[in-house]
Amino acid sequence: MIAPPNVLRAARELVGMKQVDAAEAAGISRRSLQRLETGERGWANAAVLLQTYYENQGVVFIRPANGNGWGLIDNARGDDYSSDKTGTADLD
């Protein structure tokens, strides 16, 4: 399951990258990354490449379950950005 736009954006911020750098590292165009992060129509393949890149950087995408929204964990640093931990930060 591909994460929604705001979760992809949060993942990029979690790894501390600018759009241009994340796009290049994932092998997609910056415009594709922008579309994915804003919810504009984008290429499914670009979304897979981007999410896979973040996962390879140690980001764990936690899918919604039990009434909780999306969450992120950075295994490289141990940071937890789950929606239930941040209170009002709804990643859905």
C-alpha positions in Angstrom: 0.0 0.0 0.0 1.4 3.4 -1.0 1.3 6.0 1.7 -0.9 9.1 1.1 0.7 12.5 0.0 1.1 14.0 3.5 2.8 10.8 4.8 5.2 10.8 1.8 6.1 14.4 2.6 6.5 13.6 6.3 8.9 10.8 5.4 11.0 13.1 3.3 11.2 15.5 6.2 12.0 12.7 8.6 15.1 11.8 6.5 16.0 15.5 6.3 16.0 15.9 2.5 15.0 18.6 0.2 12.6 17.7 -2.6 15.2 17.9 -5.3 17.6 15.6 -3.4 15.0 13.1 -2.5 13.7 13.0 -6.1 17.2 12.5 -7.5 18.0 9.8 -4.9 14.7 7.9 -5.7 15.2 8.1 -9.4 12.2 10.3 -10.2 11.7 13.9 -11.3 11.3 16.7 -8.8 7.9 17.5 -10.4 6.8 13.9 -9.8 7.8 14.1 -6.2 5.9 17.4 -5.9 2.8 15.8 -7.4 3.0 12.9 -5.0 3.3 15.2 -2.0 0.4 17.4 -3.0 -1.9 14.7 -4.0 -2.0 15.7 -7.7 -2.3 12.9 -10.2 1.1 11.1 -10.2 2.7 8.0 -11.6 2.2 4.9 -9.5 5.7 3.7 -10.4 7.1 7.0 -9.0 5.3 6.5 -5.8 6.7 3.0 -5.4 10.2 4.2 -6.2 9.9 7.1 -3.7 8.4 5.0 -0.8 11.0 2.2 -1.5 13.8 4.8 -1.3 12.5 6.0 2.1 12.2 2.5 3.4 15.8 1.8 2.3 16.8 4.8 4.4 15.3 3.2 7.5 11.8 4.7 7.4 9.0 2.4 8.4 5.6 3.2 7.2 2.9 2.1 9.7 -0.4 1.5 8.0 -3.7 2.6 9.6 -5.1 0.1 12.1 -7.5 0.0 15.1 -8.7 3.6 14.4 -5.2 5.1 14.3 -3.9 6.8 11.2 -0.6 6.4 9.4 2.6 6.6 11.3 6.3 6.7 10.5 9.4 5.4 12.4 13.0 6.3 11.4 14.9 3.1 12.3 18.1 4.9 11.6 17.5 7.4 14.5 14.7 5.8 16.5 12.3 8.7 15.9 8.6 7.9 16.0 6.2 10.1 14.1 3.0 8.1 14.6 -0.2 10.0 14.3 -1.4 8.9 17.7 1.9 10.1 19.3 1.7 13.6 17.8 -1.9 14.2 18.8 -3.3 16.6 16.2 -0.9 15.7 13.5 -3.2 13.6 11.4 -1.2 11.8 8.7 -4.3 10.4 7.0 
